[in-house]
Amino acid sequence: MRRNKTAAAGAICGVLCALCVLGYTQSVRGEAERARADALARYGGDQVEVCVAKRDIAAGETVDSGAVETRLWVADLLPPEAVRQTSEVVGSKASSTVLSGEALSARRFGAASAAIDVPDGKVAISVPAKDVQAVGGAVSAGSSVDVYATGSAATQALAQGVSVLATSAGTDDRQASGSASKVTWVTLAVDPNQVEELVSAAQKTELYLTLPGADAR
């Protein structure tokens, strides 16, 4: 008799445990469905076709058809002035670095020269310069730098007291990418007769920029 009561109590406990598990599962499933519904409500659930970078696009690079493709993107997560057709950017020059997988914005392809104020009697020229060549990325618009060319044979001073007009890690580029960008090019204001020498040096050697102290010159 006692054995029958024990068996009955065990069966009841088993049923209660099963009901608890079922209730918990339904509760979790309900929470997941509510989270999904909230996400769809928040982002609208609408997807549109936009242009996306298939690879990194360097500032100053002219975009070709192999660098971009179209993908579906959640409408509410698109950047301002999102590009919808590849024809809008193919053949255009990127004014700032674009990372692979990034939804393209027309702001990345604005005319950079329009924002540059070239001093009278000077010429604006952009030269390649990585962070390490630009004082660890400390060179920025408004800096006054000395320019050196270094190769396998020797190092030569090319110019002193050159004004920096812009860099690839400028303010607009940092805001668009959401983080500090690395320097890949620097735009300098130089005398017209220095352009040929700088272009030649940039092609054949590496350019290094220095930031002299107040009493260094």
C-alpha angles and dihedrals in degrees: 000000000000089000091055092051091050092050091049092050091050092051091050091050090050092052092048091050091050091050091050092051091048091050092049092048092051090048093052091045090051092051091050092050091049091049090050091048091049091051092050090047092049097048096033093237089248119132126195133188114252139165117267130187112251090197140003112295115205122223109266093023119131108233119236128195092260092062097062140045137173123254138168112263132182104260096224092052096056120116119244114282093013114195113240102182130044090224088069093066108021106107092019124117118239112236092197138019116284119201125221112269094021119137105240123244125196086231088072090062102045119131103272093194091064090068094048120093106205113203117240112272093018134102125219114229130172119215130184114258129161123208092267090053092048099055093276091311093305092120109100141159109302095030120130110220143177116229124219130182117210129187140155092286107040149332120250133191108232105176143355132211094015116170118233111223100181145340135206088250093059124141096267092052093051092049093048095049095039093232141060111286127216121247113255100157139015128205115217134190107227139163113271091244090058096058098083093049093048094048091049092047092049090054097046105029142019119268121222124193123207131196107219120208122240094269098033096098 
